[in-house]
Amino acid sequence: MAAIQAEPTSRDYALALDAADDLASFRDRFVIPDPSLIYYDGNSLGRMPAATASRLREVTEREWAAKLIPAWPEIWNAMPTRVGDLIGPGLLGARPGEVIVSDSTTVNFYKLVHAALDARPDRPVIVTDRDNFPTDRHVLEGIAEARGVLIRWLERTNVHGPQPADVAAALDDQVALVTLSHVAYRTAAIADMAAITDLAHQAGALALWDVCHAVGSIPIDLSAAGVDLAVGCTYKYLNSGPGAPSFLYVNAEAQRELRNPIWGWWSLPNMYDMTLPSYQPAPDVRSYQTGTPSILALAAVEEGVKLHLEAGMPRLRAKGVALTEYAITLFDRWLAPLGFRLDSPREADLRGSHIAVAHQAAPTLWRALNERGVICGSRQPDGLRIGLAPMTTSFADVHDGFAILAELGRDLTVSHGVGNGR
Ligand SMILES: *Cc1c(COP(=O)(O)O)cnc(C)c1O
């Protein structure tokens, strides 16, 4: 990128970055009714692609209304594997046939944890970290209670999250499963997937990764890292819509060893064969389905994923790095002097596409930001989470939102003397 003459804090600097951004035109592929709204929550609910609206109309009118039930065998039955094969090889480094779209992340996580523990019956310990996403922690607590196994918690020491050495120290021949998030939902810290998976395998354990905040924000190579199992979200960076179904990954070797604990009819080789005397799962990743999937939701997933494949992960990652680097530059100039703390790694290669900033008046600031047309995440007690989805966030969005946050922070410091307390 050519050197920019303007000062990083000037709006011209942001406009020059936008002018040089070869992904800028992707913003036009989304429905954005209010262009002045600054949206820092694309890592929580991605914006709506324009193609999704027409696709949903097509599925409702030409498929559901016009074809009715014959559309199942003709079109819909294959969608979970078809969309899985777009996500797997395209965004996860998986081989075809290792990913399927079904259920929610929570349910998929539950299925794969049970499956992993069933495959290691003489090992009563699960390793995870205290800062893992609540649904992961609570599902593990419930499974631990139901099965009488133990959770060995990795305690967080800093913004960089669990390190290979922390995992190594928690491993022994009692551990069945190591499960962590690839990108931490709060700090955006990237965990070393390959090193940690390798350590788990050396100890005889399986590795299950939650890639909810990684997919669509950083390149992932599950095959190269030797990962056994993974789950992830489509409604965040993948722009698939509110409550869009999740995907799960079971690598080909693990498919031979593990079994979905929910024996639903969609896990059969042919769900229409109702004469089977007893359960026999499909010989492939379809065995990880449970019941009837939402076809409208799956169609929306396909559109969101196609946009990401078109943009390509290398370009999306480069833009995500540039956006968070720029945000941290503005943080240092404007927010650090007002008593804000950066709660994310400063090293770009150890950080996903969002940053967390902390301030003791964060809840007040969050409400004030909302009133000024800046939507971001709030994390109790003192955190603001700023998601910079690469496909739909401009550098001007970063500039303008940070300028507003700095203004609000200065007002607080002046009126209440708040901000330098920590
Ligand atoms: C968003 C998120 C989930 C969401 O789970 P749902 O079942 O879709 O509600 C799970 N894990 C992580 C790490 C997340 O960031």
The ligand as a MOL file (V3000), in Angstrom:
LIG
                    3D

  0  0  0     0  0            999 V3000
M  V30 BEGIN CTAB
M  V30 COUNTS 15 15 0 0 0
M  V30 BEGIN ATOM
M  V30 1 C -21.1660 -17.3880 19.3640 0
M  V30 2 C -20.5050 -18.5630 19.9580 0
M  V30 3 C -21.2380 -19.7250 20.1980 0
M  V30 4 C -22.7180 -19.7220 19.9140 0
M  V30 5 O -23.4060 -20.8810 20.1360 0
M  V30 6 P -24.9330 -21.0110 19.6360 0
M  V30 7 O -25.3020 -22.3750 19.9310 0
M  V30 8 O -24.9690 -20.6230 18.2110 0
M  V30 9 O -25.7530 -20.0100 20.4140 0
M  V30 10 C -20.5650 -20.8190 20.7040 0
M  V30 11 N -19.2340 -20.7690 20.9590 0
M  V30 12 C -18.4990 -19.6390 20.7430 0
M  V30 13 C -17.0390 -19.6090 21.0130 0
M  V30 14 C -19.1160 -18.5040 20.2450 0
M  V30 15 O -18.4210 -17.3890 20.0280 0
M  V30 END ATOM
M  V30 BEGIN BOND
M  V30 1 1 1 2
M  V30 2 1 2 3
M  V30 3 2 2 14
M  V30 4 1 3 4
M  V30 5 2 3 10
M  V30 6 1 4 5
M  V30 7 1 5 6
M  V30 8 2 6 7
M  V30 9 1 6 8
M  V30 10 1 6 9
M  V30 11 1 10 11
M  V30 12 2 11 12
M  V30 13 1 12 13
M  V30 14 1 12 14
M  V30 15 1 14 15
M  V30 END BOND
M  V30 END CTAB
M  END
